[in-house]
């Protein structure tokens, strides 16, 4: 069973960026003409927000000055985009490297692509308080306002998404398990190679290759829990996990094996290094 790992929607922060630099940076950006810029002020938890577009699909979200930062003239500068997009904004990133006191990793979405049908991929939270929601065929573990919290997860048919959103036909089945990785402590970006996500503690997952291998009662319990129709007692939940253990997915092993390869190109673009 070949499961590929990738990252999406990566967030980083630059520490102690002067407000004078930010305003000048914005002015140069508006006059550049290379980017489509939409600017918003005083919304949500950041005083300034900007959305940059480079072509149809390449984007960069900019957030500056968290409202909790009230004193002085040095504030947090946050960027959010897909990991591969950082390489498209190296001219903007180079200026930030020289004025910030440091660059921290905030979060990213870690995606596990499993080559099986959605109905054959079992995912359950280890913390039963993490509620399952469903929208169409997508399963969400967590409430909408928890979207950026560590451990938020969604499971969906990636093959169908590729077809509907991008017009790409995928031969075979493909289910994506996507989890937010947000360390409890902000970590310098350059140190992130040694901190792969620990996502086994959040979820148990397994692939059902042959439903006929289970008794009717076992299959019914697996499907009911997977659909959110039953939560069951702790004893029954552990029994289901034991039944599925042989084909379980080890998120920690998969992520750690590919973590350096996944991060090296976006980190190189952000720090101004050549990727190895």
C-alpha positions in Angstrom: 0.0 0.0 0.0 1.8 3.1 -1.2 0.7 6.2 0.6 2.2 9.6 -0.4 2.6 12.5 1.9 2.6 16.2 1.0 1.9 19.6 2.6 -0.6 22.3 1.8 -1.5 25.8 3.1 1.8 26.5 5.0 1.9 29.4 7.4 5.0 31.2 8.6 5.7 34.3 10.7 8.4 37.0 10.7 9.2 38.4 14.1 9.6 42.1 14.9 9.0 43.7 11.5 8.9 47.6 11.8 5.6 49.2 10.8 7.5 51.8 8.7 9.0 48.9 6.7 5.6 47.3 6.3 4.0 50.5 4.9 6.9 51.0 2.5 6.8 47.4 1.4 3.1 47.7 0.7 3.6 50.8 -1.4 6.3 49.2 -3.5 4.0 46.2 -3.9 1.1 48.4 -5.1 3.4 50.1 -7.6 5.1 46.9 -8.8 2.3 46.0 -11.3 3.3 42.3 -11.2 0.7 41.2 -8.7 -3.0 41.6 -8.3 -3.4 43.1 -4.8 -6.5 43.3 -2.6 -6.0 45.1 0.7 -8.1 45.0 3.8 -7.6 46.9 7.1 -8.8 46.2 10.6 -10.5 42.8 10.3 -10.4 39.7 12.4 -7.3 39.4 14.6 -4.8 41.3 12.3 -4.8 45.0 11.7 -3.7 44.7 8.1 -4.5 42.0 5.6 -3.6 41.6 1.9 -4.2 39.0 -0.7 -1.8 38.8 -3.6 -2.4 36.9 -6.9 0.2 35.9 -9.5 -1.7 34.4 -12.4 -4.8 32.3 -11.7 -3.6 29.9 -9.1 -0.6 31.3 -7.3 -1.5 33.4 -4.2 -0.1 34.8 -1.0 -2.0 35.9 2.1 -0.4 38.6 4.1 -1.3 39.5 7.7 0.4 42.2 9.8 0.1 43.3 13.4 -1.9 41.0 15.6 -4.3 43.0 17.8 -2.7 41.6 20.9 0.5 43.5 19.9 -0.3 47.0 21.2 3.1 48.5 22.2 6.0 49.7 20.2 6.5 49.7 16.4 7.6 46.1 15.8 4.9 43.6 14.9 4.4 40.1 13.6 4.3 39.6 9.8 2.4 36.4 8.8 2.4 34.8 5.4 0.2 31.9 4.2 0.2 30.0 0.9 0.8 26.6 -0.6 4.4 25.4 0.0 5.4 25.4 -3.7 4.2 29.0 -4.1 6.9 30.5 -1.9 9.3 30.0 -4.8 7.2 32.5 -6.9 7.6 35.3 -4.3 11.4 35.2 -3.6 11.7 38.9 -4.5 9.3 39.8 -1.7 10.7 37.4 0.8 14.2 38.6 0.4 13.4 42.0 1.9 11.6 40.4 4.9 14.6 38.3 5.8 16.8 41.3 6.5 14.4 43.2 8.7 12.8 40.5 10.8 14.5 39.2 14.0 13.5 35.6 13.1 11.3 33.4 11.0 9.0 30.9 12.7 6.9 28.0 11.5 3.3 28.3 12.5 1.4 25.5 10.8 0.7 23.5 7.6 -1.8 20.9 6.4 -0.3 17.5 6.1 -2.0 15.3 3.4 -1.9 11.5 3.2 -3.1 10.2 -0.2 -4.3 6.6 0.2 -4.9 4.6 -3.0 -8.3 3.2 -1.9 -11.9 4.2 -2.2 -13.3 6.7 0.4 -15.6 4.0 1.9 -12.7 1.7 2.5 -10.6 4.2 4.5 -11.5 4.2 8.2 -10.5 7.2 10.2 -11.5 7.9 13.8 -10.3 10.4 16.4 -8.6 9.1 19.5 -10.3 11.8 21.5 -14.0 11.1 21.3 -14.8 14.7 22.0 -13.6 15.6 18.5 -16.9 15.5 16.7 -17.5 14.2 13.2 -19.3 16.4 10.7 -20.2 15.5 7.1 -20.8 17.7 4.1 -21.6 15.8 0.9 -19.0 13.0 1.0 -16.4 14.8 3.0 -15.8 13.9 6.7 -14.7 16.7 9.0 -13.3 16.0 12.5 -13.7 19.3 14.3 -16.0 22.3 14.2 -15.6 25.1 11.5 -14.0 27.6 14.0 -11.4 24.9 14.8 -10.2 24.8 11.2 -6.7 26.2 12.1 -6.2 24.2 15.3 -3.8 21.4 15.6 -5.4 18.1 14.7 -8.3 19.4 12.7 -8.9 16.8 10.0 -10.9 16.2 6.8 -11.2 13.0 4.7 -12.4 13.2 1.1 -12.3 11.6 -2.3 -9.3 13.2 -3.9 -9.8 11.7 -7.3 -13.3 13.3 -7.5 -11.8 16.7 -6.4 -9.1 16.5 -9.1 -11.8 16.0 -11.7 -14.3 18.6 -10.4 -11.9 21.4 -9.6 -9.1 20.9 -12.1 -10.6 18.7 -14.8 -7.9 16.0 -14.2 -8.9 12.4 -14.5 -7.3 10.1 -12.0 -7.2 6.4 -12.8 -8.2 4.3 -9.8 -9.2 5.3 -6.3 -7.6 8.0 -4.1 -8.7 9.1 -0.7 -7.0 12.1 1.0 -6.6 12.4 4.8 -5.6 16.0 5.6 -4.6 17.1 9.0 -3.5 20.4 10.5 -0.1 20.4 12.0 0.4 23.3 14.4 3.1 22.8 17.1 2.2 24.0 20.6 5.4 26.1 20.6 6.5 28.3 17.7 9.6 26.8 16.2 12.3 28.5 14.1 11.7 27.6 10.5 15.2 26.4 10.0 14.8 23.8 12.8 11.6 22.3 11.4 13.4 19.4 9.7 13.8 17.7 13.1 10.1 18.2 14.1 7.9 15.9 11.9 4.2 15.8 13.0 3.0 13.5 15.7 -0.5 12.7 14.3 -0.9 9.1 15.5 -1.9 10.6 18.9 -4.9 12.4 17.2 -6.3 9.7 14.9 -6.4 6.0 14.2 -6.8 5.1 10.6 -6.9 1.9 8.6 -7.7 0.5 5.1 -10.3 -2.2 4.7 -9.2 -4.3 1.8 -11.7 -7.1 2.2 -15.0 -6.5 4.0 -15.8 -10.2 3.8 -13.0 -10.9 6.3 -15.2 -9.4 9.1 -18.3 -10.8 10.7 -21.6 -9.0 9.8 -21.6 -7.4 13.3 -17.9 -6.2 13.0 -18.6 -4.7 9.5 -21.7 -3.0 10.8 -19.9 -1.5 13.8 -17.0 -0.3 11.6 -19.3 1.4 9.1 -21.6 2.9 11.8 -18.6 4.5 13.6 -17.1 5.7 10.3 -20.3 7.4 9.3 -20.8 8.9 12.7 -24.0 7.1 13.4 -22.6 5.5 16.6 -19.8 6.5 19.0 -19.9 3.3 21.0 -18.3 2.6 24.4 -14.5 2.8 24.9 -14.4 -1.0 25.0 -16.2 -1.4 21.6 -14.0 1.4 20.1 -10.9 -0.4 21.2 -12.2 -3.7 19.8 -12.8 -2.1 16.4 -9.3 -0.7 16.4 -7.9 -4.1 17.3 -9.9 -5.6 14.4 -8.4 -3.1 12.0 -4.9 -2.9 13.4 -3.3 -5.2 10.8 -3.9 -2.7 8.0 -3.6 0.5 10.1 -1.9 3.6 8.8 1.2 4.9 10.7 1.0 8.6 10.1 4.1 9.3 12.2 6.3 6.9 10.2 5.0 8.1 6.9 5.6 11.8 7.7 9.0 11.3 9.3 10.3 9.3 6.3 9.4 12.1 3.9 9.5 15.2 6.1 12.9 16.6 5.0 12.1 16.1 1.3 8.7 17.8 1.7 10.1 20.9 3.5 13.4 21.5 1.8 12.2 23.5 -1.2 9.8 25.9 0.5 12.2 26.4 3.4 15.0 27.1 0.9 12.9 29.7 -0.9 11.9 31.4 2.3 15.4 31.5 3.8 17.1 32.2 0.5 19.2 29.0 0.3 19.7 26.6 -2.5 17.6 23.4 -1.9 19.8 20.3 -1.5 
